[in-house]
Amino acid sequence: VTYPAVADQLDCTHLPSVLLAHNPDENSAMIDSVRIGLRRWLDQGTITDQDGFLVCPADHPGISTADFDACIVAFRAAPDRIVIASRAGRRGHPLIFPATLAGFVRSPACDAGLNALPRAFPERIVLVACASPGVTTDIDTPVDFDRLQGGTGVPPAE
């Protein structure tokens, strides 16, 4: 899910499994983008119980391919679980939830955000330990960005 101006710059024609969705409202909440992407995914009509929806906000730029791979492997091993990347005991991103929970994510129970999902189904959580600081490093301010550019590897203060 991206803004239309960014989507116009992306060429995903060589990636047939990639679905692009547009969120024109830059002031919307993250759950709005998740729901737009979810709607696009569900509209394709080929969803199975083995499928999951991977969520990774753009403001977590330091996540490695190894982190993504570890989360995907964990989800494939248990596609009924909510897989959440973690580092040093802290939950982060990416997060993968099963297709069977799409209705919950679309419901008012998640209006305040996707954090409602693991709170509602704690018994379904699988934490995947990841090495990259980016898993829990959220870049929201110029100071956060400067810290990232400085190469300190220190996650921004919360």
C-alpha positions as CSV (number, residue, x, y, z in Angstrom):
1,V,0.0,0.0,0.0
2,T,1.5,3.3,-1.0
3,Y,0.5,6.8,-2.1
4,P,-0.5,7.1,-5.8
5,A,2.5,9.4,-6.6
6,V,4.9,6.7,-5.3
7,A,3.0,3.9,-7.0
8,D,3.4,5.7,-10.3
9,Q,7.2,5.3,-9.9
10,L,7.1,1.6,-9.2
11,D,7.4,-1.0,-11.9
12,C,6.1,-4.3,-10.5
13,T,5.1,-5.9,-13.8
14,H,7.9,-8.4,-13.5
15,L,6.6,-9.4,-10.0
16,P,3.2,-11.1,-10.7
17,S,2.7,-11.9,-7.0
18,V,2.9,-8.3,-6.0
19,L,-0.4,-6.4,-5.6
20,L,-0.2,-2.7,-5.3
21,A,-2.9,-0.7,-3.5
22,H,-3.2,3.0,-3.1
23,N,-4.0,5.1,-0.1
24,P,-4.4,8.7,-1.2
25,D,-4.7,10.0,2.4
26,E,-1.3,10.7,3.8
27,N,-2.9,11.6,7.2
28,S,-4.7,8.3,7.6
29,A,-3.9,5.9,10.3
30,M,-1.8,2.8,9.6
31,I,-4.8,0.5,10.1
32,D,-6.4,2.3,7.1
33,S,-3.5,1.3,4.9
34,V,-3.6,-2.2,6.3
35,R,-7.3,-2.4,5.5
36,I,-6.8,-1.0,2.0
37,G,-4.2,-3.6,1.3
38,L,-6.3,-6.3,2.8
39,R,-9.3,-5.4,0.7
40,R,-7.1,-5.4,-2.5
41,W,-5.7,-8.9,-1.4
42,L,-9.2,-10.3,-0.7
43,D,-10.6,-8.9,-4.0
44,Q,-8.1,-11.0,-6.0
45,G,-10.2,-14.0,-4.8
46,T,-7.6,-16.7,-4.5
47,I,-7.1,-16.8,-0.7
48,T,-6.6,-20.1,1.1
49,D,-6.2,-21.1,4.8
50,Q,-2.4,-21.3,4.1
51,D,-2.2,-17.6,3.1
52,G,-1.1,-14.7,5.3
53,F,-0.9,-11.0,5.1
54,L,2.5,-9.5,5.8
55,V,2.6,-6.0,7.4
56,C,5.7,-3.9,7.4
57,P,5.5,-0.1,7.7
58,A,7.7,2.0,5.5
59,D,9.2,3.7,8.6
60,H,11.1,0.6,9.5
61,P,13.8,0.8,6.9
62,G,16.5,-1.4,8.6
63,I,14.8,-4.7,8.4
64,S,17.0,-7.3,6.6
65,T,15.9,-9.9,4.1
66,A,17.0,-12.5,6.7
67,D,14.4,-11.0,9.1
68,F,11.7,-11.2,6.4
69,D,12.8,-14.8,5.5
70,A,12.7,-15.9,9.1
71,C,9.2,-14.6,9.6
72,I,8.0,-16.1,6.4
73,V,9.5,-19.5,7.3
74,A,7.8,-19.4,10.7
75,F,4.5,-18.5,9.1
76,R,4.7,-21.3,6.6
77,A,5.4,-23.7,9.4
78,A,2.3,-22.5,11.3
79,P,-0.1,-20.6,9.0
80,D,-2.8,-20.3,11.7
81,R,-0.5,-18.2,13.9
82,I,0.3,-14.5,14.1
83,V,4.0,-14.2,13.4
84,I,5.7,-11.1,14.9
85,A,9.4,-10.2,14.5
86,S,11.2,-9.3,17.7
87,R,14.5,-8.1,18.9
88,A,15.9,-8.1,22.4
89,G,12.4,-9.1,23.7
90,R,10.6,-6.3,22.0
91,R,7.9,-6.9,19.3
92,G,8.4,-5.1,16.0
93,H,7.9,-5.7,12.3
94,P,7.2,-7.4,10.1
95,L,4.0,-9.0,11.3
96,I,2.2,-11.8,9.4
97,F,-1.4,-12.7,10.2
98,P,-3.4,-15.6,8.8
99,A,-6.1,-15.0,6.1
100,T,-8.5,-16.5,8.6
101,L,-8.2,-13.4,10.8
102,A,-8.9,-10.9,7.9
103,G,-12.5,-10.4,9.2
104,F,-11.2,-9.4,12.6
105,V,-8.8,-6.9,11.2
106,R,-11.6,-5.4,9.1
107,S,-13.9,-5.2,12.1
108,P,-14.4,-2.3,14.5
109,A,-12.3,-4.3,17.1
110,C,-9.2,-3.1,15.1
111,D,-10.3,0.5,14.6
112,A,-7.7,1.8,17.0
113,G,-4.9,-0.2,15.3
114,L,-3.5,-3.6,14.4
115,N,-2.2,-4.0,17.9
116,A,-5.7,-5.2,18.8
117,L,-5.0,-8.4,16.8
118,P,-2.3,-9.9,19.0
119,R,-4.1,-8.7,22.1
120,A,-7.2,-10.5,21.1
121,F,-5.4,-13.7,20.1
122,P,-2.3,-14.0,22.4
123,E,-2.4,-17.8,22.2
124,R,-1.7,-17.6,18.5
125,I,1.4,-15.4,18.7
126,V,4.8,-16.7,17.5
127,L,7.7,-14.4,18.1
128,V,10.6,-14.6,15.7
129,A,13.9,-13.4,17.2
130,C,15.7,-11.2,14.6
131,A,19.1,-9.6,14.7
132,S,18.5,-6.4,12.8
133,P,17.9,-3.3,14.9
134,G,15.4,-2.2,12.1
135,V,12.9,-4.7,13.4
136,T,12.1,-2.4,16.3
137,T,13.6,0.9,15.0
138,D,10.7,3.2,14.0
139,I,11.8,6.3,12.1
140,D,9.3,9.1,12.8
141,T,11.3,12.3,13.2
142,P,14.3,14.0,11.7
143,V,16.3,13.1,14.8
144,D,15.4,9.4,14.3
145,F,16.5,9.7,10.7
146,D,19.8,11.4,11.7
147,R,20.5,8.7,14.2
148,L,19.9,6.1,11.5
149,Q,22.1,8.0,9.0
150,G,24.8,8.3,11.7
151,G,25.1,4.5,11.7
152,T,24.9,4.2,15.5
153,G,22.6,1.3,15.2
154,V,20.9,2.6,18.3
155,P,17.1,2.5,18.1
156,P,15.5,6.0,18.5
157,A,14.1,6.8,21.9
158,E,10.4,6.0,22.3
